[in-house]
Amino acid sequence: MRRMKGMTGRSMALLVVAALAACTRGPSSPDADSAEALRRGIVTIGADEHSRYGLNWTPPLAQVDANGVPVALRDAQRQLQRGHLYQDADSTLPLLFAVLRIDPANTTALELRQRVLRQLIARGDAAIRDNAADWPGAAAEAHRIAAVLRVANANDSDVQHYLGRLDASDGLDALLLLGQRDLEDGRLGETGVGARIDFGEVLRSRPGDARAIAGLQRTQDAMIAQAQVAADARDYAGVLRWMQHAQAVTADPRVVAAAWRRIERQRIGQVQSMYGDARIHLQDPSQRGALDAARALLLEMRRIAVTDDGSVADLARRIALATQYGQFVPGQQFSESLRAGGAAPPMRVVPAGQFMMGADPREPGPSKAESPSHLVTFARGFALGATEVTVADYARFVVATGYLTRADRRGNSIVYDERSGNFARRSGVSWRDDYAGQPARGDLPVLHLDVRDAEAYVEWLRTQTGRAYHLPTEAEFEYALRAGGEGRYPWGDGAPPVGAGNLTGARDVSPSGHHWANAFRDYGDGYWGPAPVGRDAANAFGLHDLAGNVSEWVADCWHQGYHRAPSDGVAWFNPGCRSRVVRGGSWAGAPDQVRSAWRVAQTGDTTNARTGFRVARDL
């Protein structure tokens, strides 16, 4: 609202009152809108007081005759001293009116009446001030006093001045009402008309007005809320515009500063969220649309980020690298970020190719389950865990999901018993424990999991990364284990070379002096029980521990042989099967179990100290 040239705050407020009256009042109800204004919360008074606004005061009738004038004057003066001025027939003004009806020129009565007027005006002014401070009932009191003063002496100049002050106060109350309506309708003052202007005008005319101050605070809050809406939509030009409007409201600068900090944190969070999403896209830039999606996120990050945001520069660098080196290459190792924090197990890219799966008919010692040997072709490469999944890897999953493994639910698992030198079931053992049932180090392969526990972890990786993780198929495992070799063992046909893996060697000794009855002669690896993953040298595909350490669950159901087995490397799976395939030798397996073609059936709910797993991923 613009102030007309030469108009004071009071005259502006009076103009608002006149405008409201002209627009809203009907001829049959002159006081309806005043009452409605009060009901809308601009003046806080009781509901029973609404009807008194605009009504004339009817003085109570005091009974005084000519002989009783001295007594009436004495009573009037006593009531004046008590402040009992007009409420009933025994109060000051009714007694004075009765005397003046008898003797209109009675100087004592006239003088007392003037004193009453002065006291009422003082009370009325106090009520006007209290109304500005939003005291309950103050406006009603100011109007009751006005009604009394108009009856007592409407022509008195001090009374007329008081009535003018009350009219100005009413005008400002009407402007408060207008501000409230503008605030409710979303006209906040950002265009030069609205709540901020209304409440500001009241404060210029009536400094310290509690309702105007509260109105400005609500207006500022509403502007900050609009800025928040813009921030949620990543419209930071809108944020700046609304926050500048909020800053122009001189309500509480601390609120604006706090809002700026909150929105800045949100902006940084949005940038980091987009950065994380772009990193996920770039995990496989060869996927259709992946690079375009990352570039779009980079543009959006640049639009809303501050110039020194390091994630923008880092993403630009990553996109440039992905544009030049977007395809995986055989042997490449990578590890993908998890939404819950941390990273998935390190993966190694296994090249596409083909191999003869199963035991060579000329090979000594194969079982019928390893035949017939058949050609398997991988048209596309795939990624396989560089090592087995570790205790630390699985702990991250359990912490994030609260998952309970079968051993947790059952309360036991099979461990190696050092005293007997055999495997035995023991209570209180779970994935947290090692081969002997003691707390396991984080870099050891995780044990005591059944196949569904392994699959639950794989499904979590899929959810966390959006990538196609799975248990390795049996064909993927053997292809990776052989790594291009065709011998009986992964290293060939002879004895294991030094560092071939964590195998059963004749030189291995348990903590209490046990030796293996069936072991590779002249071989030792220094471990009784699983070794930390990745300790031994990688094979030709860059993979560790496939030939030993722990045997591993794979995705396939058990079939007694390879008749009708898939030739493309997919899992041979029958829904509902109880027995699953376990591949790869272990720290406690006989030498024959380290053969490349060796496979064994194991019921899917088995948990023990020799079986772990690793993960695979489609490219």
N, C-alpha and C positions, 0 to 999 in steps of 0.2 A: 504494500500500500504506500503510495507516495503522499508526502505531506504537502498540502497546498501552501503557497507562499504566504507568509505572515501568520499562519495558524499555529497556536500553541498546542501542547499535548492535551490540555483540557478541552480546548475547542474541537480538536480532532476527535476525542473520545465522545463528546456530545454529538458530533456529526454522525458517528457510528450508531449511537442510540437512535437518532432520528431516522437514519437509514433503515435500521432494523425494524423500527415501529412502522415505517411506511410500507415495508415489504411484507410484514407478517401479521400485523394486528388487524382483526376484523372490527367493524363498527359496533358489534354487539358484545364484545368482550375486550375492553381496553386493557385489562391486566393479565390476560391469558398468557401472552408470551413472556411477560416478566416472571410469572410463576413457572412457566416451562423452562426458562433460562436457569432458574434456581434449581429445578428438578434435575437438570443435566449435570449438576455437580460443580458448577462454577462458584456458587456460594454455598457453603456447607451450613445449612440450617435445618431445624426439625420440620417434618412434613406438616405439623399442625400450625406452623407459622406462615405457610405460604399465603393463606387467604388474607393475611393482615396487610400485605403490601398494597399500597394505593388506597387503603380505606381511611376515611376521616375518623378522628378520635371523638367519641361522644363523652363529654365529662360526666362523671358520676354526680348526681344531684345532692348537694349538701343542704340540710335544713337549718337556715339561720334567719332569725327575725331581727328587727331594729334593736331590740334590747340586747340581743346576743352578739352584736358586732364586736365589742371589745374581746369577748371570750373567743370568738371565731378567729380574730386576728392573732390573739395569743396562741391559740392552737395551731394556726397556720405557721407561725414563726417557729414553734416547737417542732412541727413536722418537717419544716425546711431544714432545721439543724440536724434532724435525723436522716434527711435525704429522702423522705417519703413524700414525693412531689405530686403524683397524679393518679395513683393506682386505684384509689377508692374514694368514697365520699368524705373520709376523714383525712385525706392527704391535702397538701398545701393548696394546689391549684383549685380544686373544687370549693374549698373554703373561701379562697380569695374571690372566685367567681360569684359566690353567694353574697359576699360583702359588697362587691362592685355592682351587683344588681340593685342592692339597697342604696348604696352611696357611690355612684360612678366616679366621683372625684376624690375618693378617699385616698389621701397621699400615702398612708402606710400600706394600704393594699396594693397601690400602684408600684410603690418601691419594692415590696416583697415580690410582686409579680416579675419585676425586672431581674431581681436576684434569682428567682426560679428559672427565668429564661436563660440567664448566664450559666447556671448550673446544668440545665438541660443541654445547652449548646456544647458545654465542655464534655458532658457524657456522650453526646452524639458524635463529636469529633474523635473521642476515644474509640467509639464503636466503629467509625470509619477507618481509623488506623488499625483496629483489631481485624476488621474485615480484610484489609490489605495483607495482614499476617495470617489470614485464613482461620480465624477463631470461629468456632461453631456459634451460630446465633448472632454474630456481630452485625451482619447486614440487617437482620430483622429488627434488632435493637435500634439501629440508626434510623430505620424507617418509622418505627413506632414513635421515636422522639420527634421526627419530622412532623408526623401527624398531630402530636400534641402541640408542637410549636405553632403550626398553622392555625390551630384553634385558639391558642393562647394569645398570639399577637402576630398575625401574618404580615402586618405592615412594618414591623420592627426591622431596621436595616440589618442588625446582627442575625436575626432569624432568616432574612432573605439571603444573606451571605452563606449561612449554614446550608439552606436549601440548595444553593448553587453548588456548594462543595459536595453535597450528597448526589446531586444530578451528575456532577463530573465523575464521582465514584461509580455511579450506576453505568455511566458511559464506558468506563474502563472495564467494569464487570461484563458489559455487553461485548466489549472487544476480547475479553478472555473467552467468552462463549464462542465468538467467531474463530478464535485461535483453536479452541477445542474441536470445533466442527472441521476446520481445515486440516487439523492433525488426523482426525478420524477418516477424512476423505482422501488423505495422502497428499494434500497440498502443503508441502513442508516449508515453502519459501525459497526453493532453489531457483525459481524463475522470477523472484522479486515480489511475489504475492503469495501469502500463505502464513502458516503458523509462526514461523520465525519472525516475520514482520509484525504480526499481531501481538505476540507476547513481548517483543522488543519495544513496541510502541507503548504498551502498558508500563513497562519498566522505566522508560524515559519520562513518563508522566508521574509514575508512582514508584520511585526507586525502592527496592526491597520487597516488592509485592511477592508473597510466597507462592501464590498460584502461577504467576507469570514465570517466576524462576523455575518452578516445577514443570511448567509447560515447555519452557526452553530446554530443560533437561530431557523431557520426553521427545521433543523434536530432534534434539541431537542424537538420542538413542535410535530414533526412527531413521535418521540419515545414515548412521553407522550400520543399521540393519540393512539398508539398501546397498551400502558398500559391501557388506558381507555377501549379499545375494550376487553382486557383480563378481566378487572374488570366487564364489562357488562355481560361477560360469567361466572363470578365468578371463573375465573382462576387466583388465587392470586399468584401462582408460576410464571405465565407469567407476572403479574403486577410487581413483584419484579425484574424479569429479565430485563424488559424494563425500569423500573425506575432506575435501576443501570446503564444501558447504558446511559440514559438521564442525570444522575448525572455526568457521566464521560465527558459529553460535557460541557466544561467550558464557557457556554454562559451566562446564568443568573441563579444562584442558587435559586433565589427567585421564579422563575417559577416552578422549581422542587418542592420546599417546598410547594408552593400553590397547586400543583397537588397532592402531597402526602396527604394534608389535605382534598382535595375534594374527592379523592378516598377512604380515610379512612371514611369520612362521608357516602359515598355510601356503603361501606362494612358494616358499622353499620346499615344503612337502610335496606340492604338486610337481615342481620341477624334478625332485628326486624320484617321485612315482613314475613320471614319464621316462626318466632316465633308466629306471629299473625295467620298465616295459620294453624300451628300445633295446636294452641289453638282452632281454629274452628273445626278441626278434632276431638279434644278431648272433644268437647261439647257432642258428642254422640259416645263414643268409641265402643259401641256395633254394630255400622254400619259396614258393610262389608268393610274391607280394611282401616278403620279409624286409627287403631293403627299402622298398617304397614306404612301408609302415614306419621304419626307423627314421627315414628322412623327414616324414611328416611330423613325427614327434620332435625331431630336432628343430624344425621350423617353429613349432609351438613353444618349445623351451626357449628359443631365442626371443620370441615375442614377449614372453612374460618374465624371463629371468633378468637379473641384473648383470651388467657386463662382466663382472669378475666371478661369475658362478663357474667353478671349475668343471662341473659335470657337463656343461655345454661344450666346452673345448674338448673334454675327454670323449664325449659321444661323437663329435665331429671327426676326431682322429680315428675312432673305431669304425665309423662308417666309411671313411676313406680307405682304411685297411681292408674292410670287408668288400668294398668295391673292387679292389685289386686282387684280394686273396680270399674271395668268398667261399670257394669250394674246399671241403675237407680233402686232405691227402692221406694216402695210406701211411700208417705209423704215427699220425698226429695224435697227440694227447691233449685232452681238454677236460675241464670240470665246470659244471654248470651251477649258477647261483640258485639258491633256494629262496622262495618268498619268505620263509620263516627265519632266514638268516643262515649263514654258512654256505657250504657247497656240497653238491652231490659227489659221490666217489669219483676219482679220476678215471677217465675213459680213454681207451686207445682205439683208433680207427683200424679195423681189420679190412684188408683189401678184398675186392670181389675175386672170385675164382672158383675152382672146382677141385674135388678130391674124392678118393675112394674111401667111403665110410665103412667101418667094420674091419674084422680081422682078415688078413691075407690067408687064403686056404693053406698056404705052405708054412704059415707061422706056427711054431710049437705052442701048445697049451690054450688055444681059443675055446670058448664055449659056444654051444649052438645059438645062444642069445646074441652073439656077435656076428652072426652070418645071416644072409649072404652079404658079402662085400658088394657095395653098389655105389654108383657115381652120384654125387650130390653137387649141384651147381648153385653158386651164389651170384645172381645177376647184378646185385648191388652190394656194396660194402656195408658193414655194420660196425657198431662200436661195442666193445666189451670192456668190462671193468678191468683196469690194469692189475688190480689185486682183488682178493676177496673183500667183501664188506666187513668193516672192522667193528669192534665194540663201540668205539666213539661214533661211527656213522649211525649205528642202530640206536644209540642213546639219544642222538639228536631227534630221531623219529619218535621215540617213546616220549621224550619231553614235550614235543610239539603236539602229540595226539593223545597221550595217556593210554596208549595201546597196551593190552595185557597179552603176553604170549601164552602158548599152551603150557609151557613149563611153569609160568607164573600161576596160571589157573589151576593146574594139576598139583603144583607144589613139589615136583621132583623132576629129575632127569638122570640120564646115565653118565657116570663119570669114571675116570680111571682110578682104581683103588691101589695106592702104592704098596700097601702091606701085602695084599694077595697077588698083585701083578695082573689082575683081571679088571674087567669093566663091571660096574655094579650100579644099581639104582640108588640114588641118595636124595633125601628130602632137602628142601630149601634151596635147590639149585635152579638157576635161570640163566638167561642170556648175559647177565652181568658177571658170570663166573667163567673160570678157565676150565681146562680139561680135567682138573682134579677137584673142581668144585670150590676153588678159592677165587677171591675177587680178581677180575681180569684187567690187564692193562688195556688202555684205549687203542693201541696199535695192533692188538692181536685180532685174528679173524673171529667174528662173533659165532658162538656155538649154541647148542641147546635150543634150536629153533626147528619147528616143523615146517613143511612146505608152505602152509598157509601163512605162517609168520613171515616167511620170506616174501610171499606174494603181497602181503599187506604193506611191507616196506616199499616194494616196487610200485604199487599203486599210489603210495604217498609221493614218491618221486615224480610220477606222472602228473599228479595234481600240483606239486610245487613248481615244476618246470614247464608244464604244458607240452612235454616231449614224450615220445613213445618208448618209455622204459619197459622192460619185461625181464622175466627170468630167461637166461640163455636157452635156446633150443638145444636138444642133444647134438644135432648136426653142427650148430655153431660152436659148441664146446669142443667137439672132436676136431673140427677144422682148425680152430684156434690152437688147440693143444698140439696138433701135428705141425702147424706153422710151416707147411710145405714139405715136411719130412714124410718118409714112407716106411720107416723102420718099425720094429716091434715096440720100442719105447720112443718117447718124444725125442731123445737124443740119438737114437739109432738102435743097433742090435746088441751092443756089448754092455759091459758094466757101466754104471753111471759115472760120469766125470765129476771131478771136484766141483762143488757148487751146483749140482744138478737140481737140488731142492731138498726140502725137509722130508726125507724118506726113512724107512726102517733100515738102518745100517748096523752091521755087526759091531761097530765101534761105539754105537750109542749106548749110554748107560743111564739108568734112572737115578733119582736122588738117593735111593737106598741100595743101588747096585744091581738092579735087574738088567738083563740083556734080552734082545729079541731072539726067539727060537727060530724064526724064519726071516732072514734079512739079507741084504746085499753084502757080500763079503768085502772086507777091506774098505767099507764106506762108513763115514760118520759125518754128521752135519752139526754136532754140538748141541742139539735140542732133543729133549724127551718131552713130547707134547708139541703143540703148534708153535711156530716161530712168528715173530712180528711180520706182518705182510710186507712183501717187497724186499725182503732181506737178501734173497738169492737173485742171481742174474736173470734178466728177462730173456724170453725166447726170441725167435726171429721176428715175431709180430709185436715185440715190445711188451709182452704179458708175463706176469709173475705167478708162480705157485700153482699153475694148472696141473702139473705132474705130481704134486705132493702137498704137504702142509695139512690141508683138510680136503676131504671129498666134498662135492658140491651138488646141491639140488639143481635140477634143470626142469624145463617146463613140460617135458613129455610124460605121458602115461607109460607104464611098463607094458611092452610087448615082448613076447618070448624070442622073437627074431625080427629080421628086417624085411620079410615078405610084405609087399605092398606099402613099404615105408615111403614117405614123401621124398622126392628127388630134388626139391628146391630149397631145402634147409629149414622149412617151417616146422613148428612143433607137431608131433603126432599125438594128438590129445583127444581123449574120449571123455565127455562130461560125466562126472560121477565116479571116475576111476579111483580106486583106493591106493593102488601101488604106483609110485612114481620112480623115475629113473634118477640114480645118483651116479655121477661121473667123477673121474680123477682119483688118483691115489691119495693117501693121507699119511700123517706122521706115524700111524699105527697099522698101516696096511701091508700085506705081504707083497713081495716083489712083483708077483703076477698082476696085482691090482694097480700097478703103475703103468701097465701096458697102455698104449694109445687107444686100443679098441675096447678096453675093459669097461664094463657097465654092470650095474647091479640094481635089483628092485628093492625098494624100501617103502613101507607103508607111510602114507603122507603125514600121519600124526606122530611119527617117530622123532624124538629129540635125544641127542647124544653128544659126546665129546669129540666126535670125528667128522661130523657133517656141518658144513657152513654153506655159503652161497656167494655168488657175485652177480652183478646185473649186466644186462645188455640193453642196447638202444638202437632203434631204427634210425637211419640217416635220411 
